[in-house]
Amino acid sequence: MQICMKCALLDMQGKGCFAAGTQPCCDERKGGCGCSLGFKTRALSSECPLGKWGAELTEEEEDQLKQKLGI
């Protein structure tokens, strides 16, 4: 999240977010993904559309981990 807070794609107003009220987000109007950064930065299988940070797990690995943890 620290990387995102310094990014040119940061949208604190929510105008470039896919879902209203989910800001801060990665502004899709500027080439971002439109995702809520609160959710995106918590997902281990998520990555930055500009390559500033990468996924720690594949989606399948994250699903398996969640299943093991019961979440």
CHARMM internal coordinates of N, CA and C (Angstrom, degrees):
IC EDIT
DIST 1 N 1 CA 1.4439
DIST 1 CA 1 C 1.5316
ANGL 1 N 1 CA 1 C 110.59
DIST 1 C 2 N 1.3151
ANGL 1 CA 1 C 2 N 117.03
DIHE 1 N 1 CA 1 C 2 N -31.70
DIST 2 N 2 CA 1.4655
ANGL 1 C 2 N 2 CA 119.76
DIHE 1 CA 1 C 2 N 2 CA 178.62
DIST 2 CA 2 C 1.5245
ANGL 2 N 2 CA 2 C 111.36
DIHE 1 C 2 N 2 CA 2 C -62.32
DIST 2 C 3 N 1.3171
ANGL 2 CA 2 C 3 N 116.64
DIHE 2 N 2 CA 2 C 3 N -38.20
DIST 3 N 3 CA 1.4642
ANGL 2 C 3 N 3 CA 120.98
DIHE 2 CA 2 C 3 N 3 CA 177.55
DIST 3 CA 3 C 1.5262
ANGL 3 N 3 CA 3 C 109.37
DIHE 2 C 3 N 3 CA 3 C -64.89
DIST 3 C 4 N 1.3172
ANGL 3 CA 3 C 4 N 117.11
DIHE 3 N 3 CA 3 C 4 N -44.43
DIST 4 N 4 CA 1.4679
ANGL 3 C 4 N 4 CA 122.08
DIHE 3 CA 3 C 4 N 4 CA -178.33
DIST 4 CA 4 C 1.5254
ANGL 4 N 4 CA 4 C 112.03
DIHE 3 C 4 N 4 CA 4 C -63.99
DIST 4 C 5 N 1.3042
ANGL 4 CA 4 C 5 N 117.57
DIHE 4 N 4 CA 4 C 5 N -35.74
DIST 5 N 5 CA 1.4666
ANGL 4 C 5 N 5 CA 120.50
DIHE 4 CA 4 C 5 N 5 CA -177.92
DIST 5 CA 5 C 1.5199
ANGL 5 N 5 CA 5 C 112.34
DIHE 4 C 5 N 5 CA 5 C -66.81
DIST 5 C 6 N 1.3351
ANGL 5 CA 5 C 6 N 118.07
DIHE 5 N 5 CA 5 C 6 N -15.82
DIST 6 N 6 CA 1.4635
ANGL 5 C 6 N 6 CA 122.70
DIHE 5 CA 5 C 6 N 6 CA 178.70
DIST 6 CA 6 C 1.5325
ANGL 6 N 6 CA 6 C 112.40
DIHE 5 C 6 N 6 CA 6 C -104.09
DIST 6 C 7 N 1.3145
ANGL 6 CA 6 C 7 N 117.41
DIHE 6 N 6 CA 6 C 7 N 2.03
DIST 7 N 7 CA 1.4625
ANGL 6 C 7 N 7 CA 122.77
DIHE 6 CA 6 C 7 N 7 CA -172.11
DIST 7 CA 7 C 1.5280
ANGL 7 N 7 CA 7 C 112.48
DIHE 6 C 7 N 7 CA 7 C -85.62
DIST 7 C 8 N 1.3338
ANGL 7 CA 7 C 8 N 115.53
DIHE 7 N 7 CA 7 C 8 N 147.46
DIST 8 N 8 CA 1.4625
ANGL 7 C 8 N 8 CA 121.67
DIHE 7 CA 7 C 8 N 8 CA 177.20
DIST 8 CA 8 C 1.5273
ANGL 8 N 8 CA 8 C 112.50
DIHE 7 C 8 N 8 CA 8 C -68.24
DIST 8 C 9 N 1.3309
ANGL 8 CA 8 C 9 N 118.22
DIHE 8 N 8 CA 8 C 9 N -17.60
DIST 9 N 9 CA 1.4625
ANGL 8 C 9 N 9 CA 121.73
DIHE 8 CA 8 C 9 N 9 CA 179.35
DIST 9 CA 9 C 1.5333
ANGL 9 N 9 CA 9 C 112.83
DIHE 8 C 9 N 9 CA 9 C -87.39
DIST 9 C 10 N 1.3048
ANGL 9 CA 9 C 10 N 117.62
DIHE 9 N 9 CA 9 C 10 N -3.86
DIST 10 N 10 CA 1.4671
ANGL 9 C 10 N 10 CA 122.01
DIHE 9 CA 9 C 10 N 10 CA -178.39
DIST 10 CA 10 C 1.5218
ANGL 10 N 10 CA 10 C 110.72
DIHE 9 C 10 N 10 CA 10 C -62.40
DIST 10 C 11 N 1.3119
ANGL 10 CA 10 C 11 N 116.52
DIHE 10 N 10 CA 10 C 11 N 129.52
DIST 11 N 11 CA 1.4685
ANGL 10 C 11 N 11 CA 122.78
DIHE 10 CA 10 C 11 N 11 CA 175.80
DIST 11 CA 11 C 1.5193
ANGL 11 N 11 CA 11 C 108.30
DIHE 10 C 11 N 11 CA 11 C -121.63
DIST 11 C 12 N 1.3143
ANGL 11 CA 11 C 12 N 116.08
DIHE 11 N 11 CA 11 C 12 N 105.28
DIST 12 N 12 CA 1.4621
ANGL 11 C 12 N 12 CA 121.36
DIHE 11 CA 11 C 12 N 12 CA 179.37
DIST 12 CA 12 C 1.5322
ANGL 12 N 12 CA 12 C 111.60
DIHE 11 C 12 N 12 CA 12 C -85.45
DIST 12 C 13 N 1.3330
ANGL 12 CA 12 C 13 N 117.59
DIHE 12 N 12 CA 12 C 13 N -17.60
DIST 13 N 13 CA 1.4619
ANGL 12 C 13 N 13 CA 122.14
DIHE 12 CA 12 C 13 N 13 CA -177.39
DIST 13 CA 13 C 1.5309
ANGL 13 N 13 CA 13 C 112.60
DIHE 12 C 13 N 13 CA 13 C -86.77
DIST 13 C 14 N 1.3275
ANGL 13 CA 13 C 14 N 117.58
DIHE 13 N 13 CA 13 C 14 N -25.45
DIST 14 N 14 CA 1.4614
ANGL 13 C 14 N 14 CA 121.51
DIHE 13 CA 13 C 14 N 14 CA 179.42
DIST 14 CA 14 C 1.5139
ANGL 14 N 14 CA 14 C 115.08
DIHE 13 C 14 N 14 CA 14 C 91.54
DIST 14 C 15 N 1.3132
ANGL 14 CA 14 C 15 N 118.59
DIHE 14 N 14 CA 14 C 15 N 8.12
DIST 15 N 15 CA 1.4628
ANGL 14 C 15 N 15 CA 120.89
DIHE 14 CA 14 C 15 N 15 CA -178.51
DIST 15 CA 15 C 1.5234
ANGL 15 N 15 CA 15 C 113.24
DIHE 14 C 15 N 15 CA 15 C -74.47
DIST 15 C 16 N 1.3301
ANGL 15 CA 15 C 16 N 117.88
DIHE 15 N 15 CA 15 C 16 N -21.76
DIST 16 N 16 CA 1.4576
ANGL 15 C 16 N 16 CA 121.87
DIHE 15 CA 15 C 16 N 16 CA 179.51
DIST 16 CA 16 C 1.5209
ANGL 16 N 16 CA 16 C 112.53
DIHE 15 C 16 N 16 CA 16 C -109.24
DIST 16 C 17 N 1.3290
ANGL 16 CA 16 C 17 N 116.71
DIHE 16 N 16 CA 16 C 17 N 19.97
DIST 17 N 17 CA 1.4763
ANGL 16 C 17 N 17 CA 121.61
DIHE 16 CA 16 C 17 N 17 CA 179.84
DIST 17 CA 17 C 1.5299
ANGL 17 N 17 CA 17 C 110.03
DIHE 16 C 17 N 17 CA 17 C -92.31
DIST 17 C 18 N 1.3268
ANGL 17 CA 17 C 18 N 117.90
DIHE 17 N 17 CA 17 C 18 N 146.54
DIST 18 N 18 CA 1.4589
ANGL 17 C 18 N 18 CA 121.80
DIHE 17 CA 17 C 18 N 18 CA 175.49
DIST 18 CA 18 C 1.5252
ANGL 18 N 18 CA 18 C 110.78
DIHE 17 C 18 N 18 CA 18 C -64.03
DIST 18 C 19 N 1.3318
ANGL 18 CA 18 C 19 N 117.03
DIHE 18 N 18 CA 18 C 19 N -40.98
DIST 19 N 19 CA 1.4611
ANGL 18 C 19 N 19 CA 121.79
DIHE 18 CA 18 C 19 N 19 CA -178.49
DIST 19 CA 19 C 1.5244
ANGL 19 N 19 CA 19 C 109.65
DIHE 18 C 19 N 19 CA 19 C -115.75
DIST 19 C 20 N 1.3104
ANGL 19 CA 19 C 20 N 115.68
DIHE 19 N 19 CA 19 C 20 N 125.37
DIST 20 N 20 CA 1.4623
ANGL 19 C 20 N 20 CA 120.87
DIHE 19 CA 19 C 20 N 20 CA -179.91
DIST 20 CA 20 C 1.5283
ANGL 20 N 20 CA 20 C 110.69
DIHE 19 C 20 N 20 CA 20 C -59.13
DIST 20 C 21 N 1.3266
ANGL 20 CA 20 C 21 N 114.79
DIHE 20 N 20 CA 20 C 21 N 141.04
DIST 21 N 21 CA 1.4613
ANGL 20 C 21 N 21 CA 120.49
DIHE 20 CA 20 C 21 N 21 CA 176.98
DIST 21 CA 21 C 1.5162
ANGL 21 N 21 CA 21 C 114.52
DIHE 20 C 21 N 21 CA 21 C 81.71
DIST 21 C 22 N 1.3259
ANGL 21 CA 21 C 22 N 118.12
DIHE 21 N 21 CA 21 C 22 N 11.20
DIST 22 N 22 CA 1.4689
ANGL 21 C 22 N 22 CA 120.21
DIHE 21 CA 21 C 22 N 22 CA -177.95
DIST 22 CA 22 C 1.5228
ANGL 22 N 22 CA 22 C 112.79
DIHE 21 C 22 N 22 CA 22 C -106.72
DIST 22 C 23 N 1.3215
ANGL 22 CA 22 C 23 N 117.00
DIHE 22 N 22 CA 22 C 23 N 10.87
DIST 23 N 23 CA 1.4611
ANGL 22 C 23 N 23 CA 119.79
DIHE 22 CA 22 C 23 N 23 CA 178.95
DIST 23 CA 23 C 1.5217
ANGL 23 N 23 CA 23 C 110.99
DIHE 22 C 23 N 23 CA 23 C -65.34
DIST 23 C 24 N 1.3232
ANGL 23 CA 23 C 24 N 116.06
DIHE 23 N 23 CA 23 C 24 N 156.00
DIST 24 N 24 CA 1.4587
ANGL 23 C 24 N 24 CA 127.29
DIHE 23 CA 23 C 24 N 24 CA 1.73
DIST 24 CA 24 C 1.5209
ANGL 24 N 24 CA 24 C 111.18
DIHE 23 C 24 N 24 CA 24 C -71.34
DIST 24 C 25 N 1.3273
ANGL 24 CA 24 C 25 N 113.85
DIHE 24 N 24 CA 24 C 25 N 149.87
DIST 25 N 25 CA 1.4567
ANGL 24 C 25 N 25 CA 118.89
DIHE 24 CA 24 C 25 N 25 CA 179.73
DIST 25 CA 25 C 1.5192
ANGL 25 N 25 CA 25 C 109.66
DIHE 24 C 25 N 25 CA 25 C -139.32
DIST 25 C 26 N 1.3174
ANGL 25 CA 25 C 26 N 114.85
DIHE 25 N 25 CA 25 C 26 N 174.26
DIST 26 N 26 CA 1.4599
ANGL 25 C 26 N 26 CA 123.63
DIHE 25 CA 25 C 26 N 26 CA 177.81
DIST 26 CA 26 C 1.5317
ANGL 26 N 26 CA 26 C 106.62
DIHE 25 C 26 N 26 CA 26 C -93.16
DIST 26 C 27 N 1.3136
ANGL 26 CA 26 C 27 N 116.90
DIHE 26 N 26 CA 26 C 27 N 101.25
DIST 27 N 27 CA 1.4629
ANGL 26 C 27 N 27 CA 125.10
DIHE 26 CA 26 C 27 N 27 CA -168.57
DIST 27 CA 27 C 1.5232
ANGL 27 N 27 CA 27 C 113.42
DIHE 26 C 27 N 27 CA 27 C -55.25
DIST 27 C 28 N 1.3317
ANGL 27 CA 27 C 28 N 116.83
DIHE 27 N 27 CA 27 C 28 N 111.21
DIST 28 N 28 CA 1.4656
ANGL 27 C 28 N 28 CA 120.93
DIHE 27 CA 27 C 28 N 28 CA -179.99
DIST 28 CA 28 C 1.5178
ANGL 28 N 28 CA 28 C 111.78
DIHE 27 C 28 N 28 CA 28 C -69.78
DIST 28 C 29 N 1.3173
ANGL 28 CA 28 C 29 N 119.01
DIHE 28 N 28 CA 28 C 29 N -22.63
DIST 29 N 29 CA 1.4683
ANGL 28 C 29 N 29 CA 121.88
DIHE 28 CA 28 C 29 N 29 CA 178.64
DIST 29 CA 29 C 1.5215
ANGL 29 N 29 CA 29 C 111.38
DIHE 28 C 29 N 29 CA 29 C -69.18
DIST 29 C 30 N 1.3395
ANGL 29 CA 29 C 30 N 116.52
DIHE 29 N 29 CA 29 C 30 N -20.42
DIST 30 N 30 CA 1.4626
ANGL 29 C 30 N 30 CA 121.71
DIHE 29 CA 29 C 30 N 30 CA -179.84
DIST 30 CA 30 C 1.5283
ANGL 30 N 30 CA 30 C 112.19
DIHE 29 C 30 N 30 CA 30 C -105.85
DIST 30 C 31 N 1.3329
ANGL 30 CA 30 C 31 N 117.01
DIHE 30 N 30 CA 30 C 31 N 9.87
DIST 31 N 31 CA 1.4524
ANGL 30 C 31 N 31 CA 120.96
DIHE 30 CA 30 C 31 N 31 CA 179.39
DIST 31 CA 31 C 1.5183
ANGL 31 N 31 CA 31 C 114.65
DIHE 30 C 31 N 31 CA 31 C 101.92
DIST 31 C 32 N 1.3188
ANGL 31 CA 31 C 32 N 116.35
DIHE 31 N 31 CA 31 C 32 N 6.03
DIST 32 N 32 CA 1.4623
ANGL 31 C 32 N 32 CA 120.83
DIHE 31 CA 31 C 32 N 32 CA 177.44
DIST 32 CA 32 C 1.5197
ANGL 32 N 32 CA 32 C 111.11
DIHE 31 C 32 N 32 CA 32 C -83.11
DIST 32 C 33 N 1.3097
ANGL 32 CA 32 C 33 N 115.58
DIHE 32 N 32 CA 32 C 33 N -174.72
DIST 33 N 33 CA 1.4647
ANGL 32 C 33 N 33 CA 120.99
DIHE 32 CA 32 C 33 N 33 CA -176.10
DIST 33 CA 33 C 1.5256
ANGL 33 N 33 CA 33 C 113.34
DIHE 32 C 33 N 33 CA 33 C -91.02
DIST 33 C 34 N 1.3392
ANGL 33 CA 33 C 34 N 118.61
DIHE 33 N 33 CA 33 C 34 N -15.25
DIST 34 N 34 CA 1.4561
ANGL 33 C 34 N 34 CA 121.60
DIHE 33 CA 33 C 34 N 34 CA -179.19
DIST 34 CA 34 C 1.5150
ANGL 34 N 34 CA 34 C 113.98
DIHE 33 C 34 N 34 CA 34 C 82.88
DIST 34 C 35 N 1.3220
ANGL 34 CA 34 C 35 N 117.01
DIHE 34 N 34 CA 34 C 35 N 2.18
DIST 35 N 35 CA 1.4652
ANGL 34 C 35 N 35 CA 121.68
DIHE 34 CA 34 C 35 N 35 CA -176.71
DIST 35 CA 35 C 1.5232
ANGL 35 N 35 CA 35 C 112.57
DIHE 34 C 35 N 35 CA 35 C -78.23
DIST 35 C 36 N 1.3177
ANGL 35 CA 35 C 36 N 114.94
DIHE 35 N 35 CA 35 C 36 N 147.99
DIST 36 N 36 CA 1.4558
ANGL 35 C 36 N 36 CA 121.38
DIHE 35 CA 35 C 36 N 36 CA 171.21
DIST 36 CA 36 C 1.5206
ANGL 36 N 36 CA 36 C 108.09
DIHE 35 C 36 N 36 CA 36 C -65.38
DIST 36 C 37 N 1.3128
ANGL 36 CA 36 C 37 N 116.63
DIHE 36 N 36 CA 36 C 37 N 125.45
DIST 37 N 37 CA 1.4612
ANGL 36 C 37 N 37 CA 119.78
DIHE 36 CA 36 C 37 N 37 CA -178.05
DIST 37 CA 37 C 1.5297
ANGL 37 N 37 CA 37 C 112.12
DIHE 36 C 37 N 37 CA 37 C -70.55
DIST 37 C 38 N 1.3232
ANGL 37 CA 37 C 38 N 117.25
DIHE 37 N 37 CA 37 C 38 N -26.10
DIST 38 N 38 CA 1.4573
ANGL 37 C 38 N 38 CA 120.08
DIHE 37 CA 37 C 38 N 38 CA 175.62
DIST 38 CA 38 C 1.5244
ANGL 38 N 38 CA 38 C 111.40
DIHE 37 C 38 N 38 CA 38 C -61.15
DIST 38 C 39 N 1.3308
ANGL 38 CA 38 C 39 N 115.78
DIHE 38 N 38 CA 38 C 39 N -40.21
DIST 39 N 39 CA 1.4649
ANGL 38 C 39 N 39 CA 120.41
DIHE 38 CA 38 C 39 N 39 CA 178.72
DIST 39 CA 39 C 1.5251
ANGL 39 N 39 CA 39 C 111.13
DIHE 38 C 39 N 39 CA 39 C -81.83
DIST 39 C 40 N 1.3278
ANGL 39 CA 39 C 40 N 115.92
DIHE 39 N 39 CA 39 C 40 N -45.64
DIST 40 N 40 CA 1.4685
ANGL 39 C 40 N 40 CA 120.75
DIHE 39 CA 39 C 40 N 40 CA -175.08
DIST 40 CA 40 C 1.5239
ANGL 40 N 40 CA 40 C 112.22
DIHE 39 C 40 N 40 CA 40 C -59.66
DIST 40 C 41 N 1.3146
ANGL 40 CA 40 C 41 N 117.26
DIHE 40 N 40 CA 40 C 41 N -42.83
DIST 41 N 41 CA 1.4661
ANGL 40 C 41 N 41 CA 119.44
DIHE 40 CA 40 C 41 N 41 CA -177.12
DIST 41 CA 41 C 1.5241
ANGL 41 N 41 CA 41 C 112.64
DIHE 40 C 41 N 41 CA 41 C -75.19
DIST 41 C 42 N 1.3234
ANGL 41 CA 41 C 42 N 118.17
DIHE 41 N 41 CA 41 C 42 N -11.02
DIST 42 N 42 CA 1.4761
ANGL 41 C 42 N 42 CA 121.21
DIHE 41 CA 41 C 42 N 42 CA 176.11
DIST 42 CA 42 C 1.5229
ANGL 42 N 42 CA 42 C 112.44
DIHE 41 C 42 N 42 CA 42 C -92.06
DIST 42 C 43 N 1.3201
ANGL 42 CA 42 C 43 N 117.18
DIHE 42 N 42 CA 42 C 43 N -17.88
DIST 43 N 43 CA 1.4634
ANGL 42 C 43 N 43 CA 121.31
DIHE 42 CA 42 C 43 N 43 CA -178.27
DIST 43 CA 43 C 1.5270
ANGL 43 N 43 CA 43 C 109.16
DIHE 42 C 43 N 43 CA 43 C -82.10
DIST 43 C 44 N 1.3061
ANGL 43 CA 43 C 44 N 116.47
DIHE 43 N 43 CA 43 C 44 N 118.62
DIST 44 N 44 CA 1.4647
ANGL 43 C 44 N 44 CA 121.49
DIHE 43 CA 43 C 44 N 44 CA -177.13
DIST 44 CA 44 C 1.5242
ANGL 44 N 44 CA 44 C 112.81
DIHE 43 C 44 N 44 CA 44 C -66.91
DIST 44 C 45 N 1.3356
ANGL 44 CA 44 C 45 N 117.64
DIHE 44 N 44 CA 44 C 45 N -18.95
DIST 45 N 45 CA 1.4648
ANGL 44 C 45 N 45 CA 120.75
DIHE 44 CA 44 C 45 N 45 CA -179.88
DIST 45 CA 45 C 1.5239
ANGL 45 N 45 CA 45 C 111.73
DIHE 44 C 45 N 45 CA 45 C -98.36
DIST 45 C 46 N 1.3062
ANGL 45 CA 45 C 46 N 117.93
DIHE 45 N 45 CA 45 C 46 N 6.83
DIST 46 N 46 CA 1.4628
ANGL 45 C 46 N 46 CA 122.56
DIHE 45 CA 45 C 46 N 46 CA -178.59
DIST 46 CA 46 C 1.5227
ANGL 46 N 46 CA 46 C 110.50
DIHE 45 C 46 N 46 CA 46 C -90.59
DIST 46 C 47 N 1.3405
ANGL 46 CA 46 C 47 N 114.97
DIHE 46 N 46 CA 46 C 47 N 155.46
DIST 47 N 47 CA 1.4679
ANGL 46 C 47 N 47 CA 119.55
DIHE 46 CA 46 C 47 N 47 CA 177.52
DIST 47 CA 47 C 1.5239
ANGL 47 N 47 CA 47 C 109.81
DIHE 46 C 47 N 47 CA 47 C -144.69
DIST 47 C 48 N 1.2906
ANGL 47 CA 47 C 48 N 116.24
DIHE 47 N 47 CA 47 C 48 N 160.92
DIST 48 N 48 CA 1.4646
ANGL 47 C 48 N 48 CA 123.30
DIHE 47 CA 47 C 48 N 48 CA 179.34
DIST 48 CA 48 C 1.5302
ANGL 48 N 48 CA 48 C 109.28
DIHE 47 C 48 N 48 CA 48 C -74.49
DIST 48 C 49 N 1.3605
ANGL 48 CA 48 C 49 N 118.00
DIHE 48 N 48 CA 48 C 49 N 135.09
DIST 49 N 49 CA 1.4618
ANGL 48 C 49 N 49 CA 119.20
DIHE 48 CA 48 C 49 N 49 CA 178.27
DIST 49 CA 49 C 1.5358
ANGL 49 N 49 CA 49 C 113.02
DIHE 48 C 49 N 49 CA 49 C -67.52
DIST 49 C 50 N 1.3294
ANGL 49 CA 49 C 50 N 117.15
DIHE 49 N 49 CA 49 C 50 N -16.92
DIST 50 N 50 CA 1.4653
ANGL 49 C 50 N 50 CA 120.57
DIHE 49 CA 49 C 50 N 50 CA 177.35
DIST 50 CA 50 C 1.5271
ANGL 50 N 50 CA 50 C 112.43
DIHE 49 C 50 N 50 CA 50 C -98.24
DIST 50 C 51 N 1.3309
ANGL 50 CA 50 C 51 N 116.86
DIHE 50 N 50 CA 50 C 51 N 1.08
DIST 51 N 51 CA 1.4556
ANGL 50 C 51 N 51 CA 120.92
DIHE 50 CA 50 C 51 N 51 CA 178.35
DIST 51 CA 51 C 1.5191
ANGL 51 N 51 CA 51 C 114.60
DIHE 50 C 51 N 51 CA 51 C 77.97
DIST 51 C 52 N 1.3285
ANGL 51 CA 51 C 52 N 117.57
DIHE 51 N 51 CA 51 C 52 N 18.55
DIST 52 N 52 CA 1.4646
ANGL 51 C 52 N 52 CA 120.53
DIHE 51 CA 51 C 52 N 52 CA -179.07
DIST 52 CA 52 C 1.5242
ANGL 52 N 52 CA 52 C 112.34
DIHE 51 C 52 N 52 CA 52 C -76.25
DIST 52 C 53 N 1.3367
ANGL 52 CA 52 C 53 N 117.01
DIHE 52 N 52 CA 52 C 53 N -22.32
DIST 53 N 53 CA 1.4668
ANGL 52 C 53 N 53 CA 122.11
DIHE 52 CA 52 C 53 N 53 CA 173.40
DIST 53 CA 53 C 1.5292
ANGL 53 N 53 CA 53 C 107.15
DIHE 52 C 53 N 53 CA 53 C -154.28
DIST 53 C 54 N 1.3171
ANGL 53 CA 53 C 54 N 114.46
DIHE 53 N 53 CA 53 C 54 N 148.00
DIST 54 N 54 CA 1.4653
ANGL 53 C 54 N 54 CA 120.10
DIHE 53 CA 53 C 54 N 54 CA -174.71
DIST 54 CA 54 C 1.5117
ANGL 54 N 54 CA 54 C 113.86
DIHE 53 C 54 N 54 CA 54 C -111.41
DIST 54 C 55 N 1.3030
ANGL 54 CA 54 C 55 N 114.79
DIHE 54 N 54 CA 54 C 55 N 171.42
DIST 55 N 55 CA 1.4564
ANGL 54 C 55 N 55 CA 122.20
DIHE 54 CA 54 C 55 N 55 CA 177.42
DIST 55 CA 55 C 1.5279
ANGL 55 N 55 CA 55 C 109.75
DIHE 54 C 55 N 55 CA 55 C -71.38
DIST 55 C 56 N 1.3014
ANGL 55 CA 55 C 56 N 115.23
DIHE 55 N 55 CA 55 C 56 N 144.79
DIST 56 N 56 CA 1.4649
ANGL 55 C 56 N 56 CA 121.09
DIHE 55 CA 55 C 56 N 56 CA 176.22
DIST 56 CA 56 C 1.5312
ANGL 56 N 56 CA 56 C 111.11
DIHE 55 C 56 N 56 CA 56 C -89.76
DIST 56 C 57 N 1.3427
ANGL 56 CA 56 C 57 N 116.32
DIHE 56 N 56 CA 56 C 57 N -28.20
DIST 57 N 57 CA 1.4603
ANGL 56 C 57 N 57 CA 122.23
DIHE 56 CA 56 C 57 N 57 CA -178.88
DIST 57 CA 57 C 1.5268
ANGL 57 N 57 CA 57 C 109.07
DIHE 56 C 57 N 57 CA 57 C -137.32
DIST 57 C 58 N 1.3250
ANGL 57 CA 57 C 58 N 117.03
DIHE 57 N 57 CA 57 C 58 N 159.64
DIST 58 N 58 CA 1.4645
ANGL 57 C 58 N 58 CA 120.24
DIHE 57 CA 57 C 58 N 58 CA 169.79
DIST 58 CA 58 C 1.5293
ANGL 58 N 58 CA 58 C 107.15
DIHE 57 C 58 N 58 CA 58 C -75.68
DIST 58 C 59 N 1.3293
ANGL 58 CA 58 C 59 N 117.04
DIHE 58 N 58 CA 58 C 59 N 166.45
DIST 59 N 59 CA 1.4631
ANGL 58 C 59 N 59 CA 120.12
DIHE 58 CA 58 C 59 N 59 CA 177.44
DIST 59 CA 59 C 1.5285
ANGL 59 N 59 CA 59 C 110.71
DIHE 58 C 59 N 59 CA 59 C -60.21
DIST 59 C 60 N 1.3284
ANGL 59 CA 59 C 60 N 116.00
DIHE 59 N 59 CA 59 C 60 N -39.89
DIST 60 N 60 CA 1.4644
ANGL 59 C 60 N 60 CA 120.82
DIHE 59 CA 59 C 60 N 60 CA 179.65
DIST 60 CA 60 C 1.5304
ANGL 60 N 60 CA 60 C 110.64
DIHE 59 C 60 N 60 CA 60 C -63.10
DIST 60 C 61 N 1.3355
ANGL 60 CA 60 C 61 N 116.60
DIHE 60 N 60 CA 60 C 61 N -44.41
DIST 61 N 61 CA 1.4652
ANGL 60 C 61 N 61 CA 120.43
DIHE 60 CA 60 C 61 N 61 CA 178.82
DIST 61 CA 61 C 1.5259
ANGL 61 N 61 CA 61 C 111.31
DIHE 60 C 61 N 61 CA 61 C -64.03
DIST 61 C 62 N 1.3266
ANGL 61 CA 61 C 62 N 116.48
DIHE 61 N 61 CA 61 C 62 N -39.42
DIST 62 N 62 CA 1.4685
ANGL 61 C 62 N 62 CA 119.40
DIHE 61 CA 61 C 62 N 62 CA 178.54
DIST 62 CA 62 C 1.5254
ANGL 62 N 62 CA 62 C 110.64
DIHE 61 C 62 N 62 CA 62 C -65.92
DIST 62 C 63 N 1.3367
ANGL 62 CA 62 C 63 N 117.59
DIHE 62 N 62 CA 62 C 63 N -41.47
DIST 63 N 63 CA 1.4593
ANGL 62 C 63 N 63 CA 121.17
DIHE 62 CA 62 C 63 N 63 CA 176.79
DIST 63 CA 63 C 1.5249
ANGL 63 N 63 CA 63 C 111.74
DIHE 62 C 63 N 63 CA 63 C -60.99
DIST 63 C 64 N 1.3303
ANGL 63 CA 63 C 64 N 116.78
DIHE 63 N 63 CA 63 C 64 N -41.54
DIST 64 N 64 CA 1.4667
ANGL 63 C 64 N 64 CA 120.98
DIHE 63 CA 63 C 64 N 64 CA 178.80
DIST 64 CA 64 C 1.5245
ANGL 64 N 64 CA 64 C 110.61
DIHE 63 C 64 N 64 CA 64 C -64.83
DIST 64 C 65 N 1.3148
ANGL 64 CA 64 C 65 N 116.99
DIHE 64 N 64 CA 64 C 65 N -41.80
DIST 65 N 65 CA 1.4592
ANGL 64 C 65 N 65 CA 121.49
DIHE 64 CA 64 C 65 N 65 CA 178.74
DIST 65 CA 65 C 1.5345
ANGL 65 N 65 CA 65 C 110.58
DIHE 64 C 65 N 65 CA 65 C -62.02
DIST 65 C 66 N 1.3323
ANGL 65 CA 65 C 66 N 116.19
DIHE 65 N 65 CA 65 C 66 N -45.76
DIST 66 N 66 CA 1.4695
ANGL 65 C 66 N 66 CA 120.56
DIHE 65 CA 65 C 66 N 66 CA 178.94
DIST 66 CA 66 C 1.5344
ANGL 66 N 66 CA 66 C 110.88
DIHE 65 C 66 N 66 CA 66 C -61.59
DIST 66 C 67 N 1.3286
ANGL 66 CA 66 C 67 N 115.64
DIHE 66 N 66 CA 66 C 67 N -39.37
DIST 67 N 67 CA 1.4641
ANGL 66 C 67 N 67 CA 119.48
DIHE 66 CA 66 C 67 N 67 CA 178.92
DIST 67 CA 67 C 1.5269
ANGL 67 N 67 CA 67 C 110.54
DIHE 66 C 67 N 67 CA 67 C -63.91
DIST 67 C 68 N 1.3267
ANGL 67 CA 67 C 68 N 117.12
DIHE 67 N 67 CA 67 C 68 N -43.00
DIST 68 N 68 CA 1.4624
ANGL 67 C 68 N 68 CA 120.98
DIHE 67 CA 67 C 68 N 68 CA 178.56
DIST 68 CA 68 C 1.5233
ANGL 68 N 68 CA 68 C 111.81
DIHE 67 C 68 N 68 CA 68 C -63.81
DIST 68 C 69 N 1.3357
ANGL 68 CA 68 C 69 N 115.74
DIHE 68 N 68 CA 68 C 69 N -35.44
DIST 69 N 69 CA 1.4640
ANGL 68 C 69 N 69 CA 120.71
DIHE 68 CA 68 C 69 N 69 CA -179.39
DIST 69 CA 69 C 1.5247
ANGL 69 N 69 CA 69 C 112.68
DIHE 68 C 69 N 69 CA 69 C -83.86
DIST 69 C 70 N 1.3283
ANGL 69 CA 69 C 70 N 116.72
DIHE 69 N 69 CA 69 C 70 N -9.64
DIST 70 N 70 CA 1.4524
ANGL 69 C 70 N 70 CA 121.14
DIHE 69 CA 69 C 70 N 70 CA 179.22
DIST 70 CA 70 C 1.5259
ANGL 70 N 70 CA 70 C 113.35
DIHE 69 C 70 N 70 CA 70 C 74.41
DIST 70 C 71 N 1.3288
ANGL 70 CA 70 C 71 N 115.15
DIHE 70 N 70 CA 70 C 71 N 31.61
DIST 71 N 71 CA 1.4745
ANGL 70 C 71 N 71 CA 118.66
DIHE 70 CA 70 C 71 N 71 CA 178.39
DIST 71 CA 71 C 1.5152
ANGL 71 N 71 CA 71 C 111.84
DIHE 70 C 71 N 71 CA 71 C -121.55
END
COOR INIT
IC SEED 1 N 1 CA 1 C
IC BUILD
